[in-house]
Amino acid sequence: MEEQGDVMKSLENKTYDSKREMDILDNLEEVRHLNKRHANVDHEKMIQDARQKSSDYLNEEKIAKEAKEEFSKLVKKRADMLEQEERDSKIKEEVNESSDEDADEADVINVKKREMKTLFKPPTTGFKKP
């Protein structure tokens, strides 16, 4: 019986040893896989990519700033144009009002001329023109 106990004990020990070896091999395979994955990393390329992204971001920021400045200039130019149009419109109104006043004055002068003609008719003689 003691021999069977030793055989069983020996079999159990072999089973535990085999299991432990399999776990160790699995862990070793995982480490190899991780090392292989990290070995493919090109650190110089990573640095270059990071610099490129940073440069792109700064360029986009610069372009956005320039676009904002250009937009502000266009808005100011448009506001100036509207102000000029308003001034021109006021000048036209003043000219039209002035023209109306001149026309009214001309009408008054014409009326007065007619009145003067009727008041101061040249004397007529009794002679008829042949």
The first five atom37 places (N, CA, C, CB, O) and aatype in JSON, in Angstrom:
{
  "aatype": [12, 6, 6, 5, 7, 3, 19, 12, 11, 15, 10, 6, 2, 11, 16, 18, 3, 15, 11, 1, 6, 12, 3, 9, 10, 3, 2, 10, 6, 6, 19, 1, 8, 10, 2, 11, 1, 8, 0, 2, 19, 3, 8, 6, 11, 12, 9, 5, 3, 0, 1, 5, 11, 15, 15, 3, 18, 10, 2, 6, 6, 11, 9, 0, 11, 6, 0, 11, 6, 6, 13, 15, 11, 10, 19, 11, 11, 1, 0, 3, 12, 10, 6, 5, 6, 6, 1, 3, 15, 11, 9, 11, 6, 6, 19, 2, 6, 15, 15, 3, 6, 3, 0, 3, 6, 0, 3, 19, 9, 2, 19, 11, 11, 1, 6, 12, 11, 16, 10, 13, 11, 14, 14, 16, 16, 7, 13, 11, 11, 14],
  "atom_mask": [
    [1, 1, 1, 1, 1],
    [1, 1, 1, 1, 1],
    [1, 1, 1, 1, 1],
    [1, 1, 1, 1, 1],
    [1, 1, 1, 0, 1],
    [1, 1, 1, 1, 1],
    [1, 1, 1, 1, 1],
    [1, 1, 1, 1, 1],
    [1, 1, 1, 1, 1],
    [1, 1, 1, 1, 1],
    [1, 1, 1, 1, 1],
    [1, 1, 1, 1, 1],
    [1, 1, 1, 1, 1],
    [1, 1, 1, 1, 1],
    [1, 1, 1, 1, 1],
    [1, 1, 1, 1, 1],
    [1, 1, 1, 1, 1],
    [1, 1, 1, 1, 1],
    [1, 1, 1, 1, 1],
    [1, 1, 1, 1, 1],
    [1, 1, 1, 1, 1],
    [1, 1, 1, 1, 1],
    [1, 1, 1, 1, 1],
    [1, 1, 1, 1, 1],
    [1, 1, 1, 1, 1],
    [1, 1, 1, 1, 1],
    [1, 1, 1, 1, 1],
    [1, 1, 1, 1, 1],
    [1, 1, 1, 1, 1],
    [1, 1, 1, 1, 1],
    [1, 1, 1, 1, 1],
    [1, 1, 1, 1, 1],
    [1, 1, 1, 1, 1],
    [1, 1, 1, 1, 1],
    [1, 1, 1, 1, 1],
    [1, 1, 1, 1, 1],
    [1, 1, 1, 1, 1],
    [1, 1, 1, 1, 1],
    [1, 1, 1, 1, 1],
    [1, 1, 1, 1, 1],
    [1, 1, 1, 1, 1],
    [1, 1, 1, 1, 1],
    [1, 1, 1, 1, 1],
    [1, 1, 1, 1, 1],
    [1, 1, 1, 1, 1],
    [1, 1, 1, 1, 1],
    [1, 1, 1, 1, 1],
    [1, 1, 1, 1, 1],
    [1, 1, 1, 1, 1],
    [1, 1, 1, 1, 1],
    [1, 1, 1, 1, 1],
    [1, 1, 1, 1, 1],
    [1, 1, 1, 1, 1],
    [1, 1, 1, 1, 1],
    [1, 1, 1, 1, 1],
    [1, 1, 1, 1, 1],
    [1, 1, 1, 1, 1],
    [1, 1, 1, 1, 1],
    [1, 1, 1, 1, 1],
    [1, 1, 1, 1, 1],
    [1, 1, 1, 1, 1],
    [1, 1, 1, 1, 1],
    [1, 1, 1, 1, 1],
    [1, 1, 1, 1, 1],
    [1, 1, 1, 1, 1],
    [1, 1, 1, 1, 1],
    [1, 1, 1, 1, 1],
    [1, 1, 1, 1, 1],
    [1, 1, 1, 1, 1],
    [1, 1, 1, 1, 1],
    [1, 1, 1, 1, 1],
    [1, 1, 1, 1, 1],
    [1, 1, 1, 1, 1],
    [1, 1, 1, 1, 1],
    [1, 1, 1, 1, 1],
    [1, 1, 1, 1, 1],
    [1, 1, 1, 1, 1],
    [1, 1, 1, 1, 1],
    [1, 1, 1, 1, 1],
    [1, 1, 1, 1, 1],
    [1, 1, 1, 1, 1],
    [1, 1, 1, 1, 1],
    [1, 1, 1, 1, 1],
    [1, 1, 1, 1, 1],
    [1, 1, 1, 1, 1],
    [1, 1, 1, 1, 1],
    [1, 1, 1, 1, 1],
    [1, 1, 1, 1, 1],
    [1, 1, 1, 1, 1],
    [1, 1, 1, 1, 1],
    [1, 1, 1, 1, 1],
    [1, 1, 1, 1, 1],
    [1, 1, 1, 1, 1],
    [1, 1, 1, 1, 1],
    [1, 1, 1, 1, 1],
    [1, 1, 1, 1, 1],
    [1, 1, 1, 1, 1],
    [1, 1, 1, 1, 1],
    [1, 1, 1, 1, 1],
    [1, 1, 1, 1, 1],
    [1, 1, 1, 1, 1],
    [1, 1, 1, 1, 1],
    [1, 1, 1, 1, 1],
    [1, 1, 1, 1, 1],
    [1, 1, 1, 1, 1],
    [1, 1, 1, 1, 1],
    [1, 1, 1, 1, 1],
    [1, 1, 1, 1, 1],
    [1, 1, 1, 1, 1],
    [1, 1, 1, 1, 1],
    [1, 1, 1, 1, 1],
    [1, 1, 1, 1, 1],
    [1, 1, 1, 1, 1],
    [1, 1, 1, 1, 1],
    [1, 1, 1, 1, 1],
    [1, 1, 1, 1, 1],
    [1, 1, 1, 1, 1],
    [1, 1, 1, 1, 1],
    [1, 1, 1, 1, 1],
    [1, 1, 1, 1, 1],
    [1, 1, 1, 1, 1],
    [1, 1, 1, 1, 1],
    [1, 1, 1, 1, 1],
    [1, 1, 1, 1, 1],
    [1, 1, 1, 1, 1],
    [1, 1, 1, 0, 1],
    [1, 1, 1, 1, 1],
    [1, 1, 1, 1, 1],
    [1, 1, 1, 1, 1],
    [1, 1, 1, 1, 1]
  ],
  "atom_positions": [
    [[0.81, -1.17, 0.0], [0.0, 0.0, 0.0], [0.87, 1.25, 0.0], [-0.93, -0.01, 1.18], [0.57, 2.27, -0.63]],
    [[1.94, 1.11, 0.73], [2.85, 2.24, 0.81], [3.45, 2.53, -0.55], [3.96, 1.97, 1.84], [3.72, 3.68, -0.89]],
    [[3.66, 1.47, -1.33], [4.2, 1.64, -2.66], [3.2, 2.36, -3.55], [4.58, 0.3, -3.27], [3.59, 3.2, -4.36]],
    [[1.92, 2.05, -3.4], [0.89, 2.72, -4.19], [0.81, 4.2, -3.79], [-0.49, 2.04, -3.99], [0.65, 5.05, -4.66]],
    [[0.92, 4.51, -2.52], [0.91, 5.89, -2.04], [2.07, 6.66, -2.61], [0.0, 0.0, 0.0], [1.94, 7.82, -2.98]],
    [[3.24, 5.99, -2.68], [4.41, 6.66, -3.24], [4.23, 6.88, -4.75], [5.69, 5.84, -2.96], [4.63, 7.9, -5.3]],
    [[3.62, 5.9, -5.4], [3.4, 6.02, -6.84], [2.4, 7.15, -7.12], [2.87, 4.67, -7.43], [2.6, 7.94, -8.04]],
    [[1.35, 7.21, -6.32], [0.34, 8.27, -6.46], [0.97, 9.64, -6.18], [-0.86, 8.02, -5.5], [0.73, 10.61, -6.89]],
    [[1.76, 9.68, -5.11], [2.42, 10.92, -4.74], [3.38, 11.35, -5.85], [3.18, 10.76, -3.4], [3.45, 12.54, -6.18]],
    [[4.09, 10.42, -6.41], [5.03, 10.69, -7.47], [4.27, 11.19, -8.72], [5.86, 9.42, -7.8], [4.73, 12.12, -9.39]],
    [[3.12, 10.6, -9.04], [2.3, 11.01, -10.18], [1.75, 12.42, -9.98], [1.15, 10.01, -10.39], [1.75, 13.23, -10.9]],
    [[1.29, 12.71, -8.76], [0.79, 14.05, -8.45], [1.91, 15.08, -8.6], [0.21, 14.09, -7.02], [1.7, 16.16, -9.15]],
    [[3.1, 14.73, -8.11], [4.23, 15.66, -8.22], [4.58, 15.92, -9.69], [5.48, 15.11, -7.47], [4.87, 17.05, -10.07]],
    [[4.55, 14.86, -10.53], [4.82, 15.03, -11.95], [3.75, 15.91, -12.61], [4.88, 13.66, -12.64], [4.06, 16.73, -13.47]],
    [[2.51, 15.73, -12.2], [1.41, 16.54, -12.75], [1.61, 18.01, -12.4], [0.04, 16.04, -12.2], [1.48, 18.87, -13.26]],
    [[1.93, 18.3, -11.12], [2.18, 19.68, -10.71], [3.37, 20.27, -11.44], [2.41, 19.75, -9.19], [3.35, 21.42, -11.86]],
    [[4.42, 19.46, -11.6], [5.61, 19.92, -12.31], [5.28, 20.25, -13.78], [6.73, 18.85, -12.24], [5.73, 21.26, -14.32]],
    [[4.5, 19.39, -14.41], [4.11, 19.6, -15.81], [3.27, 20.88, -15.94], [3.32, 18.38, -16.35], [3.45, 21.67, -16.87]],
    [[2.35, 21.06, -14.99], [1.5, 22.24, -15.01], [2.35, 23.5, -14.84], [0.43, 22.16, -13.9], [2.15, 24.49, -15.54]],
    [[3.28, 23.45, -13.91], [4.17, 24.58, -13.67], [5.0, 24.88, -14.91], [5.08, 24.3, -12.47], [5.18, 26.04, -15.26]],
    [[5.51, 23.86, -15.58], [6.3, 24.05, -16.79], [5.45, 24.69, -17.9], [6.88, 22.71, -17.26], [5.93, 25.55, -18.63]],
    [[4.2, 24.25, -18.02], [3.31, 24.81, -19.03], [3.02, 26.29, -18.74], [1.99, 24.02, -19.08], [2.99, 27.11, -19.66]],
    [[2.81, 26.63, -17.47], [2.59, 28.03, -17.08], [3.82, 28.88, -17.4], [2.24, 28.14, -15.58], [3.71, 30.0, -17.9]],
    [[4.99, 28.32, -17.1], [6.24, 29.03, -17.37], [6.4, 29.25, -18.87], [7.45, 28.26, -16.81], [6.8, 30.33, -19.3]],
    [[6.1, 28.22, -19.67], [6.2, 28.35, -21.13], [5.2, 29.37, -21.68], [5.97, 26.97, -21.79], [5.52, 30.14, -22.59]],
    [[3.99, 29.37, -21.12], [2.99, 30.37, -21.53], [3.48, 31.79, -21.22], [1.65, 30.1, -20.81], [3.38, 32.69, -22.06]],
    [[4.0, 31.96, -20.02], [4.52, 33.29, -19.64], [5.7, 33.7, -20.52], [4.96, 33.29, -18.15], [5.81, 34.86, -20.92]],
    [[6.56, 32.75, -20.81], [7.71, 33.02, -21.67], [7.25, 33.42, -23.07], [8.62, 31.78, -21.73], [7.8, 34.34, -23.67]],
    [[6.24, 32.73, -23.58], [5.7, 33.05, -24.91], [5.09, 34.46, -24.92], [4.63, 32.0, -25.32], [5.25, 35.2, -25.89]],
    [[4.41, 34.81, -23.87], [3.82, 36.15, -23.75], [4.92, 37.23, -23.73], [2.94, 36.24, -22.48], [4.78, 38.27, -24.36]],
    [[5.99, 36.97, -22.99], [7.12, 37.91, -22.93], [7.75, 38.04, -24.31], [8.18, 37.46, -21.88], [8.07, 39.15, -24.75]],
    [[7.93, 36.92, -25.01], [8.49, 36.96, -26.35], [7.6, 37.8, -27.3], [8.66, 35.52, -26.91], [8.09, 38.6, -28.09]],
    [[6.31, 37.58, -27.18], [5.36, 38.33, -28.02], [5.46, 39.84, -27.74], [3.9, 37.83, -27.76], [5.5, 40.64, -28.67]],
    [[5.5, 40.22, -26.46], [5.62, 41.63, -26.09], [6.93, 42.22, -26.59], [5.51, 41.8, -24.57], [6.97, 43.34, -27.11]],
    [[8.02, 41.46, -26.43], [9.32, 41.93, -26.92], [9.32, 42.12, -28.44], [10.43, 40.95, -26.51], [9.88, 43.09, -28.95]],
    [[8.69, 41.21, -29.13], [8.61, 41.29, -30.57], [7.81, 42.53, -30.99], [7.98, 40.02, -31.15], [8.19, 43.23, -31.93]],
    [[6.73, 42.79, -30.3], [5.89, 43.95, -30.61], [6.66, 45.25, -30.34], [4.59, 43.92, -29.78], [6.59, 46.19, -31.13]],
    [[7.38, 45.3, -29.23], [8.16, 46.49, -28.9], [9.38, 46.65, -29.81], [8.6, 46.43, -27.43], [9.85, 47.76, -30.03]],
    [[9.89, 45.54, -30.32], [11.05, 45.59, -31.2], [10.68, 46.27, -32.51], [11.6, 44.18, -31.45], [11.55, 46.85, -33.16]],
    [[9.43, 46.2, -32.91], [8.98, 46.81, -34.15], [8.74, 48.31, -34.03], [7.7, 46.14, -34.62], [8.49, 48.97, -35.03]],
    [[8.82, 48.86, -32.85], [8.59, 50.28, -32.64], [9.83, 51.05, -33.06], [8.23, 50.57, -31.16], [10.93, 50.78, -32.59]],
    [[9.63, 52.03, -33.95], [10.72, 52.9, -34.4], [10.6, 54.22, -33.65], [10.67, 53.12, -35.96], [9.75, 55.06, -33.96]],
    [[11.45, 54.38, -32.65], [11.36, 55.55, -31.79], [11.63, 56.85, -32.56], [12.34, 55.43, -30.64], [11.0, 57.87, -32.29]],
    [[12.55, 56.8, -33.51], [12.84, 57.99, -34.31], [11.61, 58.39, -35.12], [14.04, 57.73, -35.25], [11.29, 59.58, -35.24]],
    [[10.92, 57.39, -35.66], [9.69, 57.68, -36.43], [8.62, 58.27, -35.52], [9.16, 56.4, -37.12], [7.9, 59.19, -35.91]],
    [[8.52, 57.73, -34.31], [7.54, 58.26, -33.36], [7.84, 59.73, -33.05], [7.55, 57.43, -32.05], [6.92, 60.56, -33.0]],
    [[9.09, 60.05, -32.84], [9.49, 61.43, -32.55], [9.2, 62.32, -33.76], [11.0, 61.51, -32.16], [8.69, 63.43, -33.62]],
    [[9.54, 61.82, -34.94], [9.3, 62.58, -36.17], [7.8, 62.82, -36.37], [9.88, 61.83, -37.39], [7.39, 63.93, -36.72]],
    [[6.98, 61.8, -36.13], [5.53, 61.94, -36.25], [4.99, 62.97, -35.26], [4.85, 60.59, -36.04], [4.12, 63.78, -35.6]],
    [[5.5, 62.94, -34.03], [5.05, 63.89, -33.01], [5.42, 65.31, -33.42], [5.68, 63.54, -31.64], [4.63, 66.24, -33.26]],
    [[6.64, 65.48, -33.95], [7.06, 66.81, -34.42], [6.19, 67.28, -35.58], [8.53, 66.79, -34.84], [5.82, 68.45, -35.65]],
    [[5.89, 66.37, -36.48], [5.06, 66.72, -37.64], [3.66, 67.15, -37.2], [4.96, 65.53, -38.62], [3.12, 68.13, -37.7]],
    [[3.09, 66.41, -36.25], [1.76, 66.77, -35.74], [1.79, 68.14, -35.08], [1.26, 65.71, -34.73], [0.89, 68.95, -35.26]],
    [[2.85, 68.39, -34.31], [3.0, 69.68, -33.66], [3.13, 70.79, -34.69], [4.22, 69.67, -32.73], [2.51, 71.85, -34.56]],
    [[3.93, 70.56, -35.71], [4.12, 71.53, -36.78], [2.81, 71.79, -37.52], [5.2, 71.05, -37.77], [2.46, 72.94, -37.81]],
    [[2.09, 70.71, -37.83], [0.79, 70.85, -38.5], [-0.18, 71.67, -37.66], [0.19, 69.47, -38.79], [-0.89, 72.53, -38.18]],
    [[-0.19, 71.4, -36.37], [-1.08, 72.14, -35.46], [-0.73, 73.62, -35.46], [-1.0, 71.57, -34.03], [-1.62, 74.48, -35.52]],
    [[0.58, 73.93, -35.4], [1.0, 75.33, -35.4], [0.66, 76.01, -36.72], [2.51, 75.43, -35.13], [0.26, 77.17, -36.74]],
    [[0.82, 75.28, -37.83], [0.46, 75.84, -39.14], [-1.04, 76.11, -39.22], [0.88, 74.9, -40.27], [-1.46, 77.15, -39.71]],
    [[-1.83, 75.16, -38.74], [-3.28, 75.36, -38.75], [-3.67, 76.55, -37.89], [-4.0, 74.09, -38.25], [-4.55, 77.33, -38.24]],
    [[-3.0, 76.67, -36.75], [-3.26, 77.8, -35.85], [-2.89, 79.11, -36.55], [-2.47, 77.63, -34.52], [-3.62, 80.1, -36.45]],
    [[-1.77, 79.13, -37.24], [-1.33, 80.33, -37.96], [-2.32, 80.67, -39.07], [0.09, 80.12, -38.55], [-2.68, 81.84, -39.24]],
    [[-2.75, 79.67, -39.81], [-3.71, 79.89, -40.9], [-5.02, 80.42, -40.33], [-3.95, 78.59, -41.69], [-5.62, 81.33, -40.9]],
    [[-5.47, 79.85, -39.23], [-6.71, 80.31, -38.6], [-6.58, 81.77, -38.15], [-7.07, 79.42, -37.41], [-7.51, 82.56, -38.31]],
    [[-5.43, 82.12, -37.61], [-5.21, 83.5, -37.16], [-5.23, 84.44, -38.35], [-3.86, 83.62, -36.39], [-5.85, 85.5, -38.31]],
    [[-4.54, 84.05, -39.43], [-4.51, 84.89, -40.63], [-5.91, 85.03, -41.22], [-3.56, 84.3, -41.68], [-6.29, 86.12, -41.67]],
    [[-6.69, 83.95, -41.23], [-8.05, 84.01, -41.75], [-8.91, 84.94, -40.89], [-8.67, 82.59, -41.8], [-9.72, 85.7, -41.42]],
    [[-8.73, 84.88, -39.59], [-9.48, 85.74, -38.69], [-9.13, 87.21, -38.95], [-9.21, 85.37, -37.22], [-10.01, 88.06, -38.98]],
    [[-7.84, 87.5, -39.12], [-7.4, 88.87, -39.41], [-7.97, 89.34, -40.74], [-5.87, 88.96, -39.42], [-8.44, 90.47, -40.85]],
    [[-7.93, 88.48, -41.76], [-8.46, 88.83, -43.08], [-9.97, 89.1, -42.99], [-8.18, 87.7, -44.1], [-10.47, 90.03, -43.6]],
    [[-10.66, 88.28, -42.23], [-12.1, 88.47, -42.05], [-12.38, 89.81, -41.38], [-12.71, 87.31, -41.22], [-13.29, 90.53, -41.77]],
    [[-11.58, 90.14, -40.36], [-11.75, 91.42, -39.67], [-11.54, 92.58, -40.63], [-10.78, 91.53, -38.48], [-12.27, 93.57, -40.59]],
    [[-10.52, 92.46, -41.5], [-10.27, 93.52, -42.49], [-11.46, 93.67, -43.44], [-9.0, 93.21, -43.29], [-11.86, 94.78, -43.76]],
    [[-12.01, 92.53, -43.88], [-13.17, 92.58, -44.79], [-14.38, 93.21, -44.12], [-13.52, 91.17, -45.27], [-15.11, 93.98, -44.74]],
    [[-14.59, 92.88, -42.85], [-15.72, 93.46, -42.11], [-15.54, 94.96, -41.99], [-15.86, 92.81, -40.71], [-16.49, 95.72, -42.19]],
    [[-14.32, 95.4, -41.67], [-14.06, 96.84, -41.55], [-14.24, 97.52, -42.88], [-12.63, 97.09, -41.01], [-14.83, 98.6, -42.95]],
    [[-13.74, 96.91, -43.96], [-13.88, 97.48, -45.3], [-15.35, 97.62, -45.67], [-13.15, 96.62, -46.34], [-15.77, 98.63, -46.24]],
    [[-16.13, 96.6, -45.35], [-17.57, 96.64, -45.65], [-18.26, 97.74, -44.85], [-18.23, 95.27, -45.36], [-19.12, 98.45, -45.37]],
    [[-17.88, 97.89, -43.58], [-18.46, 98.95, -42.74], [-18.1, 100.31, -43.31], [-17.98, 98.82, -41.27], [-18.94, 101.21, -43.35]],
    [[-16.85, 100.48, -43.76], [-16.43, 101.74, -44.37], [-17.23, 102.02, -45.64], [-14.93, 101.72, -44.67], [-17.62, 103.16, -45.9]],
    [[-17.45, 100.98, -46.44], [-18.23, 101.15, -47.67], [-19.66, 101.58, -47.35], [-18.23, 99.85, -48.49], [-20.21, 102.45, -48.03]],
    [[-20.26, 100.98, -46.34], [-21.62, 101.35, -45.96], [-21.68, 102.79, -45.47], [-22.15, 100.4, -44.89], [-22.62, 103.51, -45.78]],
    [[-20.68, 103.2, -44.71], [-20.62, 104.59, -44.25], [-20.49, 105.54, -45.43], [-19.44, 104.79, -43.28], [-21.15, 106.58, -45.47]],
    [[-19.65, 105.18, -46.4], [-19.47, 106.02, -47.58], [-20.77, 106.11, -48.38], [-18.33, 105.48, -48.46], [-21.14, 107.18, -48.85]],
    [[-21.46, 104.98, -48.53], [-22.74, 104.98, -49.24], [-23.74, 105.87, -48.53], [-23.29, 103.56, -49.36], [-24.51, 106.59, -49.18]],
    [[-23.75, 105.83, -47.21], [-24.66, 106.67, -46.44], [-24.33, 108.14, -46.65], [-24.6, 106.3, -44.94], [-25.23, 108.96, -46.83]],
    [[-23.03, 108.49, -46.61], [-22.63, 109.88, -46.84], [-23.02, 110.32, -48.25], [-21.09, 110.05, -46.63], [-23.54, 111.42, -48.44]],
    [[-22.77, 109.46, -49.25], [-23.14, 109.78, -50.63], [-24.64, 110.0, -50.76], [-22.68, 108.67, -51.58], [-25.09, 110.91, -51.45]],
    [[-25.41, 109.16, -50.1], [-26.86, 109.28, -50.14], [-27.32, 110.61, -49.54], [-27.51, 108.11, -49.39], [-28.21, 111.26, -50.09]],
    [[-26.72, 111.01, -48.43], [-27.07, 112.29, -47.81], [-26.72, 113.45, -48.72], [-26.36, 112.45, -46.45], [-27.48, 114.41, -48.84]],
    [[-25.55, 113.35, -49.37], [-25.14, 114.41, -50.3], [-26.13, 114.5, -51.46], [-23.71, 114.15, -50.83], [-26.52, 115.6, -51.85]],
    [[-26.55, 113.36, -52.0], [-27.52, 113.36, -53.1], [-28.84, 113.98, -52.65], [-27.77, 111.93, -53.6], [-29.45, 114.75, -53.39]],
    [[-29.26, 113.65, -51.42], [-30.5, 114.25, -50.91], [-30.36, 115.76, -50.81], [-30.86, 113.65, -49.54], [-31.27, 116.5, -51.17]],
    [[-29.21, 116.21, -50.3], [-28.98, 117.65, -50.18], [-28.96, 118.31, -51.55], [-27.67, 117.93, -49.44], [-29.51, 119.4, -51.72]],
    [[-28.33, 117.67, -52.54], [-28.29, 118.22, -53.89], [-29.69, 118.27, -54.47], [-27.36, 117.37, -54.79], [-30.07, 119.26, -55.09]],
    [[-30.46, 117.2, -54.26], [-31.84, 117.19, -54.77], [-32.67, 118.28, -54.12], [-32.48, 115.84, -54.54], [-33.43, 118.96, -54.8]],
    [[-32.53, 118.45, -52.82], [-33.25, 119.51, -52.12], [-32.83, 120.87, -52.64], [-33.02, 119.43, -50.61], [-33.66, 121.76, -52.85]],
    [[-31.54, 121.03, -52.85], [-31.01, 122.29, -53.39], [-31.55, 122.52, -54.79], [-29.47, 122.28, -53.4], [-31.91, 123.65, -55.13]],
    [[-31.6, 121.47, -55.63], [-32.13, 121.59, -56.99], [-33.6, 121.96, -56.94], [-31.94, 120.28, -57.77], [-34.06, 122.78, -57.73]],
    [[-34.34, 121.37, -56.01], [-35.76, 121.7, -55.86], [-35.92, 123.16, -55.48], [-36.42, 120.8, -54.81], [-36.79, 123.85, -56.0]],
    [[-35.08, 123.64, -54.56], [-35.14, 125.03, -54.15], [-34.8, 125.95, -55.31], [-34.19, 125.28, -52.96], [-35.43, 126.99, -55.51]],
    [[-33.77, 125.56, -56.1], [-33.39, 126.35, -57.27], [-34.53, 126.39, -58.27], [-32.12, 125.79, -57.92], [-34.82, 127.44, -58.86]],
    [[-35.18, 125.24, -58.47], [-36.31, 125.18, -59.4], [-37.44, 126.06, -58.89], [-36.79, 123.73, -59.59], [-38.07, 126.77, -59.68]],
    [[-37.72, 126.03, -57.59], [-38.75, 126.89, -57.02], [-38.41, 128.35, -57.22], [-38.94, 126.59, -55.52], [-39.27, 129.16, -57.57]],
    [[-37.14, 128.69, -57.01], [-36.7, 130.08, -57.21], [-36.85, 130.47, -58.67], [-35.23, 130.26, -56.76], [-37.26, 131.6, -58.96]],
    [[-36.53, 129.58, -59.59], [-36.66, 129.87, -61.02], [-38.13, 130.08, -61.37], [-36.06, 128.73, -61.87], [-38.45, 130.97, -62.15]],
    [[-39.02, 129.27, -60.8], [-40.45, 129.43, -61.05], [-40.93, 130.79, -60.55], [-41.25, 128.31, -60.37], [-41.71, 131.47, -61.21]],
    [[-40.45, 131.17, -59.37], [-40.84, 132.47, -58.81], [-40.33, 133.59, -59.7], [-40.28, 132.63, -57.37], [-41.05, 134.57, -59.95]],
    [[-39.11, 133.46, -60.19], [-38.55, 134.49, -61.08], [-39.35, 134.56, -62.36], [-37.07, 134.19, -61.39], [-39.65, 135.66, -62.84]],
    [[-39.71, 133.42, -62.93], [-40.5, 133.41, -64.16], [-41.86, 134.05, -63.94], [-40.67, 131.98, -64.68], [-42.34, 134.82, -64.78]],
    [[-42.49, 133.75, -62.81], [-43.79, 134.33, -62.49], [-43.64, 135.85, -62.36], [-44.38, 133.71, -61.18], [-44.46, 136.61, -62.87]],
    [[-42.6, 136.28, -61.67], [-42.38, 137.72, -61.48], [-42.12, 138.39, -62.82], [-41.2, 137.97, -60.51], [-42.59, 139.5, -63.05]],
    [[-41.37, 137.74, -63.71], [-41.12, 138.31, -65.04], [-42.43, 138.49, -65.79], [-40.16, 137.42, -65.85], [-42.65, 139.52, -66.42]],
    [[-43.3, 137.51, -65.71], [-44.59, 137.6, -66.38], [-45.42, 138.74, -65.8], [-45.35, 136.28, -66.27], [-46.06, 139.51, -66.51]],
    [[-45.38, 138.8, -64.46], [-46.13, 139.88, -63.81], [-45.58, 141.24, -64.25], [-46.05, 139.74, -62.26], [-46.35, 142.16, -64.5]],
    [[-44.27, 141.36, -64.33], [-43.66, 142.63, -64.74], [-44.04, 142.98, -66.17], [-42.13, 142.56, -64.61], [-44.3, 144.14, -66.5]],
    [[-44.08, 141.95, -67.03], [-44.45, 142.21, -68.42], [-45.88, 142.73, -68.51], [-44.31, 140.94, -69.26], [-46.18, 143.64, -69.29]],
    [[-46.74, 142.14, -67.68], [-48.13, 142.59, -67.74], [-48.27, 143.97, -67.13], [-49.05, 141.6, -67.01], [-49.12, 144.75, -67.58]],
    [[-47.49, 144.3, -66.14], [-47.57, 145.61, -65.52], [-46.96, 146.7, -66.4], [-46.86, 145.59, -64.18], [-47.48, 147.81, -66.5]],
    [[-45.9, 146.36, -67.02], [-45.2, 147.35, -67.83], [-45.27, 147.0, -69.31], [-43.74, 147.46, -67.39], [-44.25, 146.74, -69.95]],
    [[-46.46, 147.01, -69.83], [-46.61, 146.77, -71.28], [-46.14, 148.01, -72.01], [-48.09, 146.42, -71.66], [-46.43, 149.13, -71.6]],
    [[-45.44, 147.79, -73.07], [-45.04, 148.96, -73.83], [-46.28, 149.64, -74.42], [-44.04, 148.57, -74.95], [-47.26, 148.98, -74.76]],
    [[-46.23, 150.93, -74.52], [-47.41, 151.61, -75.02], [-47.67, 151.21, -76.47], [-47.25, 153.13, -74.9], [-46.74, 151.03, -77.26]],
    [[-48.89, 151.09, -76.79], [-49.27, 150.73, -78.16], [-49.73, 151.98, -78.85], [-50.37, 149.63, -78.2], [-50.46, 152.79, -78.28]],
    [[-49.33, 152.11, -80.03], [-49.75, 153.26, -80.81], [-50.92, 152.84, -81.66], [-48.6, 153.83, -81.68], [-51.18, 151.64, -81.83]],
    [[-51.56, 153.72, -82.16], [-52.72, 153.4, -82.97], [-52.33, 152.95, -84.34], [0.0, 0.0, 0.0], [-53.19, 152.66, -85.17]],
    [[-51.07, 152.88, -84.58], [-50.64, 152.47, -85.92], [-50.59, 150.96, -86.02], [-49.28, 153.08, -86.27], [-50.12, 150.25, -85.13]],
    [[-51.07, 150.53, -87.13], [-51.02, 149.12, -87.38], [-49.85, 148.87, -88.31], [-52.35, 148.59, -87.98], [-49.5, 149.68, -89.17]],
    [[-49.32, 147.78, -88.12], [-48.19, 147.42, -88.96], [-48.71, 146.97, -90.32], [-47.33, 146.32, -88.29], [-49.69, 146.23, -90.41]],
    [[-48.06, 147.4, -91.33], [-48.52, 146.97, -92.66], [-48.24, 145.53, -92.94], [-47.88, 147.8, -93.71], [-48.57, 145.03, -94.01]]
  ]
}
